[in-house]
Amino acid sequence: MCGIVGYVGKRNSQDILIDGLKKLEYRGYDSAGVAVYTTDGLQVKKSKGRLAVLESKLGEKPLSGTIGIGHTRWATHGKPSDENSHPHTDNSFKFSVVHNGIIENYISLKEELIAQGHVFVSETDTEVISHLIASLYEGDIVKAVQKAVSRMKGAFALGVLTEYEPDKLVAVRLSSPLIIGVGEGENFIGSDIPAILEYTRNVYILNDGEMAALTRDGVELMTLEGNFISRELFHVDWDIVTAEKAGFDHFMLKEIHEQPKAYRDTMGARLDESGQKVVLNEVGMTPEQIRAIRQVHIVACGTAYHAGLVGKSVIEKLARIPVETDVASEYRYRAPIITPETLVIVVSQSGETADTLAALREAKRCGARVLAITNVVGSSVAREADDVIVTWAGPEIAVASTKAYTSQLIAFYLFGLYLAQTLGTVDEAYIAEVAAGLQELPEKVESILAQADTIKEIAEQVSTHDNLFFIGRGLDYAVALEGSLKLKEISYIHSEAYAAGELKHGTLALIEEGIPVIALATQDDLFEKTVSNIKEVKARGAHVFGIHAEGDAELAKVVDHTFAIPATLPLLTPALSVVPLQLLAYYASLARGNDVDKPRNLAKSVTVE
Ligand code: M6R
């Protein structure tokens, strides 16, 4: 997720910008840059790579000036490169912009600007903003930004500087975070509080649809329509470490709470204006190529593999194409039957997992087309695949994957619908129903998160046990696997996920008095069968926590505790039912006093086979 810093005051802005960007490094980034207004006008320095690379460039020729903007980029549109790094400018070099978020309609805006004679030098959506503001400027930067923003669709936070008004910094927030720091004779902007905490503890938190004009002497807050707002200053008394986690105790908890945004961002412009049709411009397959697909192989590791298990059900149901899901470390060695009619989908949060990358290369060697679902633009997987669907979850810092998994599910739903649209395998009304259901998910996740305390109580009970089971059928089984992995990796409690109907073929022997069983029963058509399996473990003394869809009162009669997820289409339940399981793992780990974000023996990115 990109980081923004801005400064206007009396001090040397370059130092403050670099310092602020260092404080935002935890957000993840692949390039960095600053723009400073100097006696020679607006000067920009930027480069791919770590901040140290930028610092050494600045060391050779420092930028001297008391107003500037800085940025760490986490690539979305266009690979990490010097050209794609922010700040971006217009052709006259009089306007400079830093941006966090996505401009969904940037292609149409870019075409319009090119027709007016603007020349673009990067692949980014951000560069459109600097050109757009320049084209709308009539002597008032605040008004020009307001006009530009009224033309832009998407989620974004902006910092804007112009040489024409060199004492003013403009900040905008629409669904991407931005705060204003208020000092004595100096003011700041930042994506997050840590960026400015060394200089001031007084902040304004911008709400969606608000903007600010900053000079060294003051800050004006206003709506995007220009109506002034008065607001109390917020005094920050967190330390820097807490501030990095936005007040959450751990990155994992923060990332669990970021899921509604990750769902919205991943859907973004991929649903058209009617909200009923999927538009996947990033998938370059022609309808003929899609019709030629005879089988799909989904290949991934760990949590991404579990997302692939849901992906299998989604694609088979919507597109009626046979799908196999494989663990990447096994795939290559089982001599899979891959033909040019096979579509291989590799799923990887980091895009650098060695086994997944090796499977991708094997698939390409055999002539298959490869589609990557990844969270990191410019990663190895993204570069080597034929098509890439990026999950816009933002950087995931905790080793335990949460928002990346659920964003991968959203990507599978979108791709499944896209195939179905092209192949005509399900009727349009069902496509519209699934699309509508998808758009309701973020709010439903929020309502689950609001009940975190209930899950915490269950987790505290579970944390005293050394063994437990997760059971479910169909999609519930796929989610059970993910719930079990999450619990294992951060709480170190041994658990097994079982297809509920399979227990009686051996594993039922392990069920004894008091053993906790987490039973998922969200699938209407499998409900009664699952209830029978729950009764089998209850009869042997298990203590059962049941997860079911709201409005279904039956489960409570057979289990010890229930947790209801909001009702949705059965196909979409994994995107909700996994959330209580993530919280369960988190609170169980906490209760055991473990290092939640950095569990023992594990690494965030596994780059060895
Ligand atoms: O970066 P990737 O998605 O390729 O990583 C795959 C697995 O290593 C990863 O999902 C792992 O299982 C998670 N730590 C589980 O939370």
Residues whose N, C-alpha, C, O or C-beta is under 5 A from the ligand:
A	BS01	M6R	C301 G302 T303 A304 V347 S348 Q349 S350 G351 T353 V399 A400 S401 K604 V606
